[in-house]
């Protein structure tokens, strides 16, 4: 069973690394990790790119959105897992 985890963020430089590490700490699952960034203006995108280079389960989008619900809906539309969280 494939599990899709979605994180939405904007200017989350202080917390995104801890979030990514927490998701990646899950073991023995078929994981798809989607990070939807709202075109952050701080160092958030650099952190995401660094982890995405090393982890093929991470997919991300960084673009302006219309708020948290729009970002979450983008993630849901990208998800291919049997379970989405």
PyMOL commands that set and color helices and strands:
alter all, ss='L'
color gray80, all
select helices_A, chain A and resi 16-24+44-54+68-78
alter helices_A, ss='H'
color red, helices_A
select strands_A, chain A and resi 2-9+30-37+58-62+83-84
alter strands_A, ss='S'
color yellow, strands_A
deselect
rebuild
show_as cartoon
